[in-house]
Amino acid sequence: MPTGTLVVQTRAARGAVPVAGAQITVFCTDNDQTPCASVRTDSNGSTAPIALEAPALTEHDAETAPPFASYRVSIDHPDYRPVTVLDVAIFADLTTVLPVAMIPPRSIEELRKSIIIDSTEKGPSGSGRE
């Protein structure tokens, strides 16, 4: 099966500060608990490109399936609230850049709360930004 590429960029302080060392876990489907990939962000807050399976656009039938694969991405860092982004679209032979705003907790209780973002509800870019 063809592949597309995902790059996750984690930032804090309204995008001014990269978040290094964030654990990025990509799940094979939105409902699955099986990780397809697990990587950490570098000092720039970005992952290395992650290759993920996606349907070939040339063989795609729009009436039977979407022209992309959908993945769930979880982002964890001990100093920030966990983030989960649903429905991250990966297209064959293209790179999807997923910018993620990391939010520091106000309290220990808030640190345990997860932020869930449905990328299909955030506009055409699917950026998942709040």
C-alpha positions, 0 to 999 in steps of 0.5 A: 500500500502507498504511504503518506507522511506525518510530521507533528510540531509541538509548541507552547506559549502561543506557538513561540516555544517548541516542546522538546521530548513530547511522546507522539503515538499514532494509532492505526485507526481512530478506534484502535488501541494498536500504535502504528508509530511512537516517536519523540519530538526533537529540540525544535518540537518536531518529529522526524517524518512518520510514514503511514499507509494511505490509499493511492489517489490514482486508484481511489473511488470517491463513492466508496471511500475517502481519498485518505487514511484517518489516524488518531494521534496522542501527544504526551509530555510530563509538563503539559496536558495530554492532547489527542487529535482525532481524524488526522488525514494522511494522503498518499505521497504527501506530507501532513504537518500537524501543529499542536498547541501544548497547554500547561496545567493550572493544577495537578488535577488539570494535568490529568485531564486530556484535551481531545481535538477532532481535526474535522471540526477545526476547519479545512486545515485540520490544524487542531489548534484551539 
